[in-house]
Amino acid sequence: MENVVFIINPFSAKKDYHPFLRALKTKVKNPLYYISESIQGTFKFIDDHFATTDIFVAVGGDGTISTVAQKLINTDKILAIFPAGSGNGFSNETKFSKNIDELLDKIKAEDVKKIDTFTVNERLSINVSGTGFDGKVVKEFEKTDRGFKNYIKVSIKTFFNYKPVQIKFLTENFQKYNGKYLMLNIANTRQFGNNAYIAPKASKSDGLVDLVLVKKFPLTYSPFFAFRMFTKRLRDDQYFIYFPVSEIEFEVDTKNWHLDGEFNKIESPVKVKVLPKSLNILQ
């Protein structure tokens, strides 16, 4: 299979990439692949093979995909995915499965779609990023062995002790929303991962992201929140505010963020900007 490379994150999910690699070697003659040792190593591999490669396959979770995508933004190169993360939100939204035969069929068909991405203070995000409660959760989650059960445990433990963050919008039209919130999310697609739909109406190809403001809610609301999130029924109510934007600027009194599920420290003021149709992806 020419002009295709596979970039494997050996630390994703259960840290066992060997079944994928064995299957790949049985189905593709002499596949070109790289087992990532670091983000910088991944960038160098992409740079070294950029001129001779059309399709870059990210084998990992949303963080891995985002790392690979950084090098493909606003180029004619194409992203493909084999989901191997703990949540796989972006691959769920772009219809990539854990079936290697389906992936190889997509590569052969080479049917490509352009989708949006966005930046948070010039840092790329492809799926959902946020600050506040979920920024803190991701920080603590990275100290565990990951997995959905650990995510739930960390979320519950963090919820009881977490104090809302103060958000001040610098964009005049949105200053009426200034206040304290449990979390703020920026959604290019509908879900965090594991089919948890934080922004059920978000679209990755409309030139907008959904900004989601969540007020701290009582414990008694938690079952309703979980039910609505996993059934795509979250909407504006007394605790949730949604509005679509192409660009927005604000200040928040924490530096704890997650970008596509990876913990980041980001200083205020924060500028969010959509990059319309900036990424080619197989469909």
PyRosetta script that sets phi, psi and omega in degrees:
from pyrosetta import init, pose_from_sequence

init()
pose = pose_from_sequence("MENVVFIINPFSAKKDYHPFLRALKTKVKNPLYYISESIQGTFKFIDDHFATTDIFVAVGGDGTISTVAQKLINTDKILAIFPAGSGNGFSNETKFSKNIDELLDKIKAEDVKKIDTFTVNERLSINVSGTGFDGKVVKEFEKTDRGFKNYIKVSIKTFFNYKPVQIKFLTENFQKYNGKYLMLNIANTRQFGNNAYIAPKASKSDGLVDLVLVKKFPLTYSPFFAFRMFTKRLRDDQYFIYFPVSEIEFEVDTKNWHLDGEFNKIESPVKVKVLPKSLNILQ")
pose.set_psi(1, 106.0)
pose.set_omega(1, -174.6)
pose.set_phi(2, -85.6)
pose.set_psi(2, 156.5)
pose.set_omega(2, 174.3)
pose.set_phi(3, 62.4)
pose.set_psi(3, 24.7)
pose.set_omega(3, 177.9)
pose.set_phi(4, -131.7)
pose.set_psi(4, 134.9)
pose.set_omega(4, 173.7)
pose.set_phi(5, -127.5)
pose.set_psi(5, 152.5)
pose.set_omega(5, -179.7)
pose.set_phi(6, -116.6)
pose.set_psi(6, 125.0)
pose.set_omega(6, -179.9)
pose.set_phi(7, -112.0)
pose.set_psi(7, 114.4)
pose.set_omega(7, -170.2)
pose.set_phi(8, -107.5)
pose.set_psi(8, 126.3)
pose.set_omega(8, 171.6)
pose.set_phi(9, -90.6)
pose.set_psi(9, 110.2)
pose.set_omega(9, -175.8)
pose.set_phi(10, -74.2)
pose.set_psi(10, -8.9)
pose.set_omega(10, -177.1)
pose.set_phi(11, -100.2)
pose.set_psi(11, -2.3)
pose.set_omega(11, -177.8)
pose.set_phi(12, -66.9)
pose.set_psi(12, 145.6)
pose.set_omega(12, 172.9)
pose.set_phi(13, 46.6)
pose.set_psi(13, -116.9)
pose.set_omega(13, -174.6)
pose.set_phi(14, -86.4)
pose.set_psi(14, 9.1)
pose.set_omega(14, 175.3)
pose.set_phi(15, 60.6)
pose.set_psi(15, 29.0)
pose.set_omega(15, 179.0)
pose.set_phi(16, -126.5)
pose.set_psi(16, 91.2)
pose.set_omega(16, -179.4)
pose.set_phi(17, -92.6)
pose.set_psi(17, -4.8)
pose.set_omega(17, -172.9)
pose.set_phi(18, -62.3)
pose.set_psi(18, -40.9)
pose.set_omega(18, 177.3)
pose.set_phi(19, -58.8)
pose.set_psi(19, -40.8)
pose.set_omega(19, 177.3)
pose.set_phi(20, -62.2)
pose.set_psi(20, -45.3)
pose.set_omega(20, -176.7)
pose.set_phi(21, -65.7)
pose.set_psi(21, -39.6)
pose.set_omega(21, 177.3)
pose.set_phi(22, -62.8)
pose.set_psi(22, -44.2)
pose.set_omega(22, 180.0)
pose.set_phi(23, -64.6)
pose.set_psi(23, -40.3)
pose.set_omega(23, 179.4)
pose.set_phi(24, -61.4)
pose.set_psi(24, -44.0)
pose.set_omega(24, -177.3)
pose.set_phi(25, -69.1)
pose.set_psi(25, -25.6)
pose.set_omega(25, 177.5)
pose.set_phi(26, -80.2)
pose.set_psi(26, -23.6)
pose.set_omega(26, -175.0)
pose.set_phi(27, -103.9)
pose.set_psi(27, -20.3)
pose.set_omega(27, -178.3)
pose.set_phi(28, -127.0)
pose.set_psi(28, 128.9)
pose.set_omega(28, -179.8)
pose.set_phi(29, -75.8)
pose.set_psi(29, 123.0)
pose.set_omega(29, 177.7)
pose.set_phi(30, 48.6)
pose.set_psi(30, 58.0)
pose.set_omega(30, 180.0)
pose.set_phi(31, -66.3)
pose.set_psi(31, 145.3)
pose.set_omega(31, 176.6)
pose.set_phi(32, -93.5)
pose.set_psi(32, 117.4)
pose.set_omega(32, -177.5)
pose.set_phi(33, -140.6)
pose.set_psi(33, 160.9)
pose.set_omega(33, 179.0)
pose.set_phi(34, -135.5)
pose.set_psi(34, 126.7)
pose.set_omega(34, 174.4)
pose.set_phi(35, -93.3)
pose.set_psi(35, 109.1)
pose.set_omega(35, -169.5)
pose.set_phi(36, -66.1)
pose.set_psi(36, 136.4)
pose.set_omega(36, 175.3)
pose.set_phi(37, -105.6)
pose.set_psi(37, -21.6)
pose.set_omega(37, -178.7)
pose.set_phi(38, -167.7)
pose.set_psi(38, 166.8)
pose.set_omega(38, 176.1)
pose.set_phi(39, -62.5)
pose.set_psi(39, -43.8)
pose.set_omega(39, -180.0)
pose.set_phi(40, -64.3)
pose.set_psi(40, -36.3)
pose.set_omega(40, 176.5)
pose.set_phi(41, -64.2)
pose.set_psi(41, -39.5)
pose.set_omega(41, 177.1)
pose.set_phi(42, -63.6)
pose.set_psi(42, -45.2)
pose.set_omega(42, 178.6)
pose.set_phi(43, -59.3)
pose.set_psi(43, -42.9)
pose.set_omega(43, -179.4)
pose.set_phi(44, -65.0)
pose.set_psi(44, -41.6)
pose.set_omega(44, 178.3)
pose.set_phi(45, -60.4)
pose.set_psi(45, -44.9)
pose.set_omega(45, 179.3)
pose.set_phi(46, -62.7)
pose.set_psi(46, -45.8)
pose.set_omega(46, 179.1)
pose.set_phi(47, -59.6)
pose.set_psi(47, -42.5)
pose.set_omega(47, -177.3)
pose.set_phi(48, -65.9)
pose.set_psi(48, -28.0)
pose.set_omega(48, -175.9)
pose.set_phi(49, -112.9)
pose.set_psi(49, 8.9)
pose.set_omega(49, -173.5)
pose.set_phi(50, -61.2)
pose.set_psi(50, -45.1)
pose.set_omega(50, -174.1)
pose.set_phi(51, -67.7)
pose.set_psi(51, -27.7)
pose.set_omega(51, -174.4)
pose.set_phi(52, -106.2)
pose.set_psi(52, 6.3)
pose.set_omega(52, -175.4)
pose.set_phi(53, -120.8)
pose.set_psi(53, 136.8)
pose.set_omega(53, 175.8)
pose.set_phi(54, -100.5)
pose.set_psi(54, -39.2)
pose.set_omega(54, -174.3)
pose.set_phi(55, -122.0)
pose.set_psi(55, 125.4)
pose.set_omega(55, 176.4)
pose.set_phi(56, -107.9)
pose.set_psi(56, 118.3)
pose.set_omega(56, -178.4)
pose.set_phi(57, -99.4)
pose.set_psi(57, 118.3)
pose.set_omega(57, 176.6)
pose.set_phi(58, -90.9)
pose.set_psi(58, 122.6)
pose.set_omega(58, 179.0)
pose.set_phi(59, -109.5)
pose.set_psi(59, 98.6)
pose.set_omega(59, -175.9)
pose.set_phi(60, 166.2)
pose.set_psi(60, -159.8)
pose.set_omega(60, 179.7)
pose.set_phi(61, -95.6)
pose.set_psi(61, -167.2)
pose.set_omega(61, -175.6)
pose.set_phi(62, -60.2)
pose.set_psi(62, -35.6)
pose.set_omega(62, 178.8)
pose.set_phi(63, -64.0)
pose.set_psi(63, -42.9)
pose.set_omega(63, 177.5)
pose.set_phi(64, -63.0)
pose.set_psi(64, -45.8)
pose.set_omega(64, -179.5)
pose.set_phi(65, -60.0)
pose.set_psi(65, -43.9)
pose.set_omega(65, -179.9)
pose.set_phi(66, -63.3)
pose.set_psi(66, -39.1)
pose.set_omega(66, 178.4)
pose.set_phi(67, -61.7)
pose.set_psi(67, -47.2)
pose.set_omega(67, 179.0)
pose.set_phi(68, -64.4)
pose.set_psi(68, -42.4)
pose.set_omega(68, -177.2)
pose.set_phi(69, -61.0)
pose.set_psi(69, -30.7)
pose.set_omega(69, -179.0)
pose.set_phi(70, -54.3)
pose.set_psi(70, -34.0)
pose.set_omega(70, -178.0)
pose.set_phi(71, -85.9)
pose.set_psi(71, -9.7)
pose.set_omega(71, -174.6)
pose.set_phi(72, -106.1)
pose.set_psi(72, -9.2)
pose.set_omega(72, -176.6)
pose.set_phi(73, -59.6)
pose.set_psi(73, 132.5)
pose.set_omega(73, 177.4)
pose.set_phi(74, 56.4)
pose.set_psi(74, 37.1)
pose.set_omega(74, 171.7)
pose.set_phi(75, -126.0)
pose.set_psi(75, 179.0)
pose.set_omega(75, 177.1)
pose.set_phi(76, -91.8)
pose.set_psi(76, 3.9)
pose.set_omega(76, 179.4)
pose.set_phi(77, -74.6)
pose.set_psi(77, 158.0)
pose.set_omega(77, -170.5)
pose.set_phi(78, -120.6)
pose.set_psi(78, 137.2)
pose.set_omega(78, 176.6)
pose.set_phi(79, -97.4)
pose.set_psi(79, 138.0)
pose.set_omega(79, 168.7)
pose.set_phi(80, -133.4)
pose.set_psi(80, 164.3)
pose.set_omega(80, -170.5)
pose.set_phi(81, -139.3)
pose.set_psi(81, 138.1)
pose.set_omega(81, 161.9)
pose.set_phi(82, -118.0)
pose.set_psi(82, 108.8)
pose.set_omega(82, -173.0)
pose.set_phi(83, -68.1)
pose.set_psi(83, 126.9)
pose.set_omega(83, 179.4)
pose.set_phi(84, -144.8)
pose.set_psi(84, 27.9)
pose.set_omega(84, -179.5)
pose.set_phi(85, -99.1)
pose.set_psi(85, -172.1)
pose.set_omega(85, 179.9)
pose.set_phi(86, -86.9)
pose.set_psi(86, -24.3)
pose.set_omega(86, -179.3)
pose.set_phi(87, -117.9)
pose.set_psi(87, -40.3)
pose.set_omega(87, 176.7)
pose.set_phi(88, 56.3)
pose.set_psi(88, 40.2)
pose.set_omega(88, -178.6)
pose.set_phi(89, -62.9)
pose.set_psi(89, -48.0)
pose.set_omega(89, -176.2)
pose.set_phi(90, -67.5)
pose.set_psi(90, -40.1)
pose.set_omega(90, 179.2)
pose.set_phi(91, -68.2)
pose.set_psi(91, -33.7)
pose.set_omega(91, 173.8)
pose.set_phi(92, -60.9)
pose.set_psi(92, -43.2)
pose.set_omega(92, -176.3)
pose.set_phi(93, -73.5)
pose.set_psi(93, -22.1)
pose.set_omega(93, 179.9)
pose.set_phi(94, -106.6)
pose.set_psi(94, 10.6)
pose.set_omega(94, 170.9)
pose.set_phi(95, 63.1)
pose.set_psi(95, 43.1)
pose.set_omega(95, 169.5)
pose.set_phi(96, -103.7)
pose.set_psi(96, 131.5)
pose.set_omega(96, -177.9)
pose.set_phi(97, -110.3)
pose.set_psi(97, 177.5)
pose.set_omega(97, 177.8)
pose.set_phi(98, -88.8)
pose.set_psi(98, 23.2)
pose.set_omega(98, 177.6)
pose.set_phi(99, -99.3)
pose.set_psi(99, 110.5)
pose.set_omega(99, -174.9)
pose.set_phi(100, -67.0)
pose.set_psi(100, -30.2)
pose.set_omega(100, 178.0)
pose.set_phi(101, -65.3)
pose.set_psi(101, -40.2)
pose.set_omega(101, 176.7)
pose.set_phi(102, -62.5)
pose.set_psi(102, -40.7)
pose.set_omega(102, 178.6)
pose.set_phi(103, -62.2)
pose.set_psi(103, -46.6)
pose.set_omega(103, -178.7)
pose.set_phi(104, -64.8)
pose.set_psi(104, -34.6)
pose.set_omega(104, 175.9)
pose.set_phi(105, -64.9)
pose.set_psi(105, -40.3)
pose.set_omega(105, 177.8)
pose.set_phi(106, -63.3)
pose.set_psi(106, -40.8)
pose.set_omega(106, 179.8)
pose.set_phi(107, -62.6)
pose.set_psi(107, -42.4)
pose.set_omega(107, 179.5)
pose.set_phi(108, -65.8)
pose.set_psi(108, -39.1)
pose.set_omega(108, -178.7)
pose.set_phi(109, -71.5)
pose.set_psi(109, -34.1)
pose.set_omega(109, 179.3)
pose.set_phi(110, 49.9)
pose.set_psi(110, 48.7)
pose.set_omega(110, 174.7)
pose.set_phi(111, -89.5)
pose.set_psi(111, 116.1)
pose.set_omega(111, -168.1)
pose.set_phi(112, -114.8)
pose.set_psi(112, 142.0)
pose.set_omega(112, 175.2)
pose.set_phi(113, -128.0)
pose.set_psi(113, 144.1)
pose.set_omega(113, 174.6)
pose.set_phi(114, -92.3)
pose.set_psi(114, 132.8)
pose.set_omega(114, 178.6)
pose.set_phi(115, -128.6)
pose.set_psi(115, 164.5)
pose.set_omega(115, 178.8)
pose.set_phi(116, -80.8)
pose.set_psi(116, 155.8)
pose.set_omega(116, 164.5)
pose.set_phi(117, -133.4)
pose.set_psi(117, -178.2)
pose.set_omega(117, 175.5)
pose.set_phi(118, -151.4)
pose.set_psi(118, 165.6)
pose.set_omega(118, 178.1)
pose.set_phi(119, -121.0)
pose.set_psi(119, 149.5)
pose.set_omega(119, 172.1)
pose.set_phi(120, -120.1)
pose.set_psi(120, 106.2)
pose.set_omega(120, -173.0)
pose.set_phi(121, 49.8)
pose.set_psi(121, 49.0)
pose.set_omega(121, 175.9)
pose.set_phi(122, 73.7)
pose.set_psi(122, 1.1)
pose.set_omega(122, 177.1)
pose.set_phi(123, -94.5)
pose.set_psi(123, 131.6)
pose.set_omega(123, -173.5)
pose.set_phi(124, -72.3)
pose.set_psi(124, 142.2)
pose.set_omega(124, 168.2)
pose.set_phi(125, -137.1)
pose.set_psi(125, 142.1)
pose.set_omega(125, -178.5)
pose.set_phi(126, -112.7)
pose.set_psi(126, -21.7)
pose.set_omega(126, -170.9)
pose.set_phi(127, -120.9)
pose.set_psi(127, -96.3)
pose.set_omega(127, 178.7)
pose.set_phi(128, -131.9)
pose.set_psi(128, 132.4)
pose.set_omega(128, 175.8)
pose.set_phi(129, -128.8)
pose.set_psi(129, 160.0)
pose.set_omega(129, -177.5)
pose.set_phi(130, -170.0)
pose.set_psi(130, 171.6)
pose.set_omega(130, 178.3)
pose.set_phi(131, -138.1)
pose.set_psi(131, 168.8)
pose.set_omega(131, -176.0)
pose.set_phi(132, 93.9)
pose.set_psi(132, -136.0)
pose.set_omega(132, -175.7)
pose.set_phi(133, -54.3)
pose.set_psi(133, -49.3)
pose.set_omega(133, -175.5)
pose.set_phi(134, -73.8)
pose.set_psi(134, -24.0)
pose.set_omega(134, 171.9)
pose.set_phi(135, -63.9)
pose.set_psi(135, -42.4)
pose.set_omega(135, 176.9)
pose.set_phi(136, -66.9)
pose.set_psi(136, -40.9)
pose.set_omega(136, 179.4)
pose.set_phi(137, -60.0)
pose.set_psi(137, -45.8)
pose.set_omega(137, -179.5)
pose.set_phi(138, -63.7)
pose.set_psi(138, -38.3)
pose.set_omega(138, 177.6)
pose.set_phi(139, -58.6)
pose.set_psi(139, -45.5)
pose.set_omega(139, -179.9)
pose.set_phi(140, -74.9)
pose.set_psi(140, -34.5)
pose.set_omega(140, -179.7)
pose.set_phi(141, -62.0)
pose.set_psi(141, -35.4)
pose.set_omega(141, -178.7)
pose.set_phi(142, -68.4)
pose.set_psi(142, -12.1)
pose.set_omega(142, 177.0)
pose.set_phi(143, -86.6)
pose.set_psi(143, -7.6)
pose.set_omega(143, -178.3)
pose.set_phi(144, -101.0)
pose.set_psi(144, -173.7)
pose.set_omega(144, 175.3)
pose.set_phi(145, -86.3)
pose.set_psi(145, 12.7)
pose.set_omega(145, -179.7)
pose.set_phi(146, 64.1)
pose.set_psi(146, -161.0)
pose.set_omega(146, -175.3)
pose.set_phi(147, 91.4)
pose.set_psi(147, 153.9)
pose.set_omega(147, -174.1)
pose.set_phi(148, -62.7)
pose.set_psi(148, -40.9)
pose.set_omega(148, -178.6)
pose.set_phi(149, -62.6)
pose.set_psi(149, -42.8)
pose.set_omega(149, 178.1)
pose.set_phi(150, -65.3)
pose.set_psi(150, -35.0)
pose.set_omega(150, 178.3)
pose.set_phi(151, -62.9)
pose.set_psi(151, -43.7)
pose.set_omega(151, 179.2)
pose.set_phi(152, -64.2)
pose.set_psi(152, -44.0)
pose.set_omega(152, 179.5)
pose.set_phi(153, -59.9)
pose.set_psi(153, -47.0)
pose.set_omega(153, -179.5)
pose.set_phi(154, -64.7)
pose.set_psi(154, -40.0)
pose.set_omega(154, -179.5)
pose.set_phi(155, -61.1)
pose.set_psi(155, -46.0)
pose.set_omega(155, -178.8)
pose.set_phi(156, -65.0)
pose.set_psi(156, -45.3)
pose.set_omega(156, -179.4)
pose.set_phi(157, -62.5)
pose.set_psi(157, -41.3)
pose.set_omega(157, -178.1)
pose.set_phi(158, -70.3)
pose.set_psi(158, -35.8)
pose.set_omega(158, -174.1)
pose.set_phi(159, -57.7)
pose.set_psi(159, -42.3)
pose.set_omega(159, -173.9)
pose.set_phi(160, -67.9)
pose.set_psi(160, -29.1)
pose.set_omega(160, -174.3)
pose.set_phi(161, -104.6)
pose.set_psi(161, -5.9)
pose.set_omega(161, -170.0)
pose.set_phi(162, -84.1)
pose.set_psi(162, 130.9)
pose.set_omega(162, 176.4)
pose.set_phi(163, -96.3)
pose.set_psi(163, 137.1)
pose.set_omega(163, -179.3)
pose.set_phi(164, -56.8)
pose.set_psi(164, 154.0)
pose.set_omega(164, 177.9)
pose.set_phi(165, -96.4)
pose.set_psi(165, 152.7)
pose.set_omega(165, 178.1)
pose.set_phi(166, -93.4)
pose.set_psi(166, 126.7)
pose.set_omega(166, -179.2)
pose.set_phi(167, -119.8)
pose.set_psi(167, 131.0)
pose.set_omega(167, 178.4)
pose.set_phi(168, -125.4)
pose.set_psi(168, 114.5)
pose.set_omega(168, -179.0)
pose.set_phi(169, -81.6)
pose.set_psi(169, 132.9)
pose.set_omega(169, 178.9)
pose.set_phi(170, -94.2)
pose.set_psi(170, -16.9)
pose.set_omega(170, 174.6)
pose.set_phi(171, -79.4)
pose.set_psi(171, 119.6)
pose.set_omega(171, -167.3)
pose.set_phi(172, -55.7)
pose.set_psi(172, -41.6)
pose.set_omega(172, -176.0)
pose.set_phi(173, -61.9)
pose.set_psi(173, -18.5)
pose.set_omega(173, -174.0)
pose.set_phi(174, -111.5)
pose.set_psi(174, 6.9)
pose.set_omega(174, -176.9)
pose.set_phi(175, -66.7)
pose.set_psi(175, -19.3)
pose.set_omega(175, 176.1)
pose.set_phi(176, -65.3)
pose.set_psi(176, -15.7)
pose.set_omega(176, 179.5)
pose.set_phi(177, -94.0)
pose.set_psi(177, 2.9)
pose.set_omega(177, 178.2)
pose.set_phi(178, -55.8)
pose.set_psi(178, 138.6)
pose.set_omega(178, 179.0)
pose.set_phi(179, 159.8)
pose.set_psi(179, -166.9)
pose.set_omega(179, -179.4)
pose.set_phi(180, -98.9)
pose.set_psi(180, 135.4)
pose.set_omega(180, -177.1)
pose.set_phi(181, -138.6)
pose.set_psi(181, 149.9)
pose.set_omega(181, 173.8)
pose.set_phi(182, -64.3)
pose.set_psi(182, -42.4)
pose.set_omega(182, 178.8)
pose.set_phi(183, -162.0)
pose.set_psi(183, 159.9)
pose.set_omega(183, 173.6)
pose.set_phi(184, -126.0)
pose.set_psi(184, 129.0)
pose.set_omega(184, 178.1)
pose.set_phi(185, -123.1)
pose.set_psi(185, 147.5)
pose.set_omega(185, 176.0)
pose.set_phi(186, -119.0)
pose.set_psi(186, 115.7)
pose.set_omega(186, -169.3)
pose.set_phi(187, -115.6)
pose.set_psi(187, 115.1)
pose.set_omega(187, 171.4)
pose.set_phi(188, -86.5)
pose.set_psi(188, -30.2)
pose.set_omega(188, 173.2)
pose.set_phi(189, -121.6)
pose.set_psi(189, -176.0)
pose.set_omega(189, -170.4)
pose.set_phi(190, -83.7)
pose.set_psi(190, -24.6)
pose.set_omega(190, -167.7)
pose.set_phi(191, -131.0)
pose.set_psi(191, 150.9)
pose.set_omega(191, 170.1)
pose.set_phi(192, -64.6)
pose.set_psi(192, -46.5)
pose.set_omega(192, -171.1)
pose.set_phi(193, 150.4)
pose.set_psi(193, 167.4)
pose.set_omega(193, -177.3)
pose.set_phi(194, 53.6)
pose.set_psi(194, 30.6)
pose.set_omega(194, 178.2)
pose.set_phi(195, 59.7)
pose.set_psi(195, 33.8)
pose.set_omega(195, 174.2)
pose.set_phi(196, -96.7)
pose.set_psi(196, 100.6)
pose.set_omega(196, -170.3)
pose.set_phi(197, -89.9)
pose.set_psi(197, 95.0)
pose.set_omega(197, -179.8)
pose.set_phi(198, -77.6)
pose.set_psi(198, -24.8)
pose.set_omega(198, -178.0)
pose.set_phi(199, -139.3)
pose.set_psi(199, 79.2)
pose.set_omega(199, -171.1)
pose.set_phi(200, -60.0)
pose.set_psi(200, -19.9)
pose.set_omega(200, -177.4)
pose.set_phi(201, -103.4)
pose.set_psi(201, 2.5)
pose.set_omega(201, -178.6)
pose.set_phi(202, -66.1)
pose.set_psi(202, 147.5)
pose.set_omega(202, 178.3)
pose.set_phi(203, -131.7)
pose.set_psi(203, 137.7)
pose.set_omega(203, -179.3)
pose.set_phi(204, -87.5)
pose.set_psi(204, 8.8)
pose.set_omega(204, -177.6)
pose.set_phi(205, -140.3)
pose.set_psi(205, 27.4)
pose.set_omega(205, -179.3)
pose.set_phi(206, -111.6)
pose.set_psi(206, 5.4)
pose.set_omega(206, -179.9)
pose.set_phi(207, 76.5)
pose.set_psi(207, 12.1)
pose.set_omega(207, -177.0)
pose.set_phi(208, -135.3)
pose.set_psi(208, 157.3)
pose.set_omega(208, 165.5)
pose.set_phi(209, -116.2)
pose.set_psi(209, 152.8)
pose.set_omega(209, 173.2)
pose.set_phi(210, -90.1)
pose.set_psi(210, 121.4)
pose.set_omega(210, 173.4)
pose.set_phi(211, -91.8)
pose.set_psi(211, 126.9)
pose.set_omega(211, -174.1)
pose.set_phi(212, -117.6)
pose.set_psi(212, 118.6)
pose.set_omega(212, 175.5)
pose.set_phi(213, -105.7)
pose.set_psi(213, 128.8)
pose.set_omega(213, -177.6)
pose.set_phi(214, -122.7)
pose.set_psi(214, 118.1)
pose.set_omega(214, 175.4)
pose.set_phi(215, -80.2)
pose.set_psi(215, 152.5)
pose.set_omega(215, 178.5)
pose.set_phi(216, -65.6)
pose.set_psi(216, 130.4)
pose.set_omega(216, -176.7)
pose.set_phi(217, -114.9)
pose.set_psi(217, 157.8)
pose.set_omega(217, 179.4)
pose.set_phi(218, -69.9)
pose.set_psi(218, 158.8)
pose.set_omega(218, -179.0)
pose.set_phi(219, -57.1)
pose.set_psi(219, -32.1)
pose.set_omega(219, -178.5)
pose.set_phi(220, -65.5)
pose.set_psi(220, -20.8)
pose.set_omega(220, 179.0)
pose.set_phi(221, -83.4)
pose.set_psi(221, -16.3)
pose.set_omega(221, -173.9)
pose.set_phi(222, -55.0)
pose.set_psi(222, -44.5)
pose.set_omega(222, 178.7)
pose.set_phi(223, -61.7)
pose.set_psi(223, -37.2)
pose.set_omega(223, 178.1)
pose.set_phi(224, -67.0)
pose.set_psi(224, -41.4)
pose.set_omega(224, 177.8)
pose.set_phi(225, -59.4)
pose.set_psi(225, -49.7)
pose.set_omega(225, -178.4)
pose.set_phi(226, -62.5)
pose.set_psi(226, -44.7)
pose.set_omega(226, -179.5)
pose.set_phi(227, -60.5)
pose.set_psi(227, -47.5)
pose.set_omega(227, -177.9)
pose.set_phi(228, -66.5)
pose.set_psi(228, -37.6)
pose.set_omega(228, -178.7)
pose.set_phi(229, -66.4)
pose.set_psi(229, -40.6)
pose.set_omega(229, -177.4)
pose.set_phi(230, -85.0)
pose.set_psi(230, -3.6)
pose.set_omega(230, 176.7)
pose.set_phi(231, -118.6)
pose.set_psi(231, 16.6)
pose.set_omega(231, 176.3)
pose.set_phi(232, 61.2)
pose.set_psi(232, 35.4)
pose.set_omega(232, -175.4)
pose.set_phi(233, -116.9)
pose.set_psi(233, 9.1)
pose.set_omega(233, 176.0)
pose.set_phi(234, -65.4)
pose.set_psi(234, 140.8)
pose.set_omega(234, -179.0)
pose.set_phi(235, -158.1)
pose.set_psi(235, 175.3)
pose.set_omega(235, 176.4)
pose.set_phi(236, -57.3)
pose.set_psi(236, 128.3)
pose.set_omega(236, 172.2)
pose.set_phi(237, -154.3)
pose.set_psi(237, -158.6)
pose.set_omega(237, -175.6)
pose.set_phi(238, -69.3)
pose.set_psi(238, -14.7)
pose.set_omega(238, -178.6)
pose.set_phi(239, -114.3)
pose.set_psi(239, -16.5)
pose.set_omega(239, -175.0)
pose.set_phi(240, -120.3)
pose.set_psi(240, 135.8)
pose.set_omega(240, 174.1)
pose.set_phi(241, -128.2)
pose.set_psi(241, 129.5)
pose.set_omega(241, 178.7)
pose.set_phi(242, -120.9)
pose.set_psi(242, 137.0)
pose.set_omega(242, 166.3)
pose.set_phi(243, -154.2)
pose.set_psi(243, 139.9)
pose.set_omega(243, -179.5)
pose.set_phi(244, -84.9)
pose.set_psi(244, 139.9)
pose.set_omega(244, 178.8)
pose.set_phi(245, -141.7)
pose.set_psi(245, 155.9)
pose.set_omega(245, 171.4)
pose.set_phi(246, -102.9)
pose.set_psi(246, -20.0)
pose.set_omega(246, -179.3)
pose.set_phi(247, -161.9)
pose.set_psi(247, 140.3)
pose.set_omega(247, 179.7)
pose.set_phi(248, -160.3)
pose.set_psi(248, 153.2)
pose.set_omega(248, -179.0)
pose.set_phi(249, -134.9)
pose.set_psi(249, 138.2)
pose.set_omega(249, -178.0)
pose.set_phi(250, -156.9)
pose.set_psi(250, 169.0)
pose.set_omega(250, 173.6)
pose.set_phi(251, -116.7)
pose.set_psi(251, 146.4)
pose.set_omega(251, 177.8)
pose.set_phi(252, -142.0)
pose.set_psi(252, 142.1)
pose.set_omega(252, -172.5)
pose.set_phi(253, -88.3)
pose.set_psi(253, 38.5)
pose.set_omega(253, 170.1)
pose.set_phi(254, -147.4)
pose.set_psi(254, 152.8)
pose.set_omega(254, 175.7)
pose.set_phi(255, -102.0)
pose.set_psi(255, -2.9)
pose.set_omega(255, -176.4)
pose.set_phi(256, -79.8)
pose.set_psi(256, 115.5)
pose.set_omega(256, 178.7)
pose.set_phi(257, -131.0)
pose.set_psi(257, 159.6)
pose.set_omega(257, 161.6)
pose.set_phi(258, -121.9)
pose.set_psi(258, 137.4)
pose.set_omega(258, 173.3)
pose.set_phi(259, -114.5)
pose.set_psi(259, 111.2)
pose.set_omega(259, -177.6)
pose.set_phi(260, 54.2)
pose.set_psi(260, 38.4)
pose.set_omega(260, 175.7)
pose.set_phi(261, 85.3)
pose.set_psi(261, 2.3)
pose.set_omega(261, 179.3)
pose.set_phi(262, -109.4)
pose.set_psi(262, 132.2)
pose.set_omega(262, -176.5)
pose.set_phi(263, -67.6)
pose.set_psi(263, 135.7)
pose.set_omega(263, 177.1)
pose.set_phi(264, -139.8)
pose.set_psi(264, 149.5)
pose.set_omega(264, 169.9)
pose.set_phi(265, -99.1)
pose.set_psi(265, 122.1)
pose.set_omega(265, -178.0)
pose.set_phi(266, -131.3)
pose.set_psi(266, 128.8)
pose.set_omega(266, -178.8)
pose.set_phi(267, -85.6)
pose.set_psi(267, 149.3)
pose.set_omega(267, 170.8)
pose.set_phi(268, -86.5)
pose.set_psi(268, 154.3)
pose.set_omega(268, 1.5)
pose.set_phi(269, -72.6)
pose.set_psi(269, 153.0)
pose.set_omega(269, -177.2)
pose.set_phi(270, -108.5)
pose.set_psi(270, 127.2)
pose.set_omega(270, 176.8)
pose.set_phi(271, -114.9)
pose.set_psi(271, 123.3)
pose.set_omega(271, 178.1)
pose.set_phi(272, -105.7)
pose.set_psi(272, 132.2)
pose.set_omega(272, -179.5)
pose.set_phi(273, -141.5)
pose.set_psi(273, 129.0)
pose.set_omega(273, 177.3)
pose.set_phi(274, -78.8)
pose.set_psi(274, 138.8)
pose.set_omega(274, 173.0)
pose.set_phi(275, -109.2)
pose.set_psi(275, 93.0)
pose.set_omega(275, -173.0)
pose.set_phi(276, -64.8)
pose.set_psi(276, 137.1)
pose.set_omega(276, 174.6)
pose.set_phi(277, 45.3)
pose.set_psi(277, 47.8)
pose.set_omega(277, -173.4)
pose.set_phi(278, -98.7)
pose.set_psi(278, -7.1)
pose.set_omega(278, -175.2)
pose.set_phi(279, -132.9)
pose.set_psi(279, 127.7)
pose.set_omega(279, 174.1)
pose.set_phi(280, -87.5)
pose.set_psi(280, 130.5)
pose.set_omega(280, -179.1)
pose.set_phi(281, -138.7)
pose.set_psi(281, 143.2)
pose.set_omega(281, 176.3)
pose.set_phi(282, -67.6)
pose.set_psi(282, 148.4)
pose.set_omega(282, 176.6)
pose.set_phi(283, -133.5)
pose.dump_pdb("model.pdb")
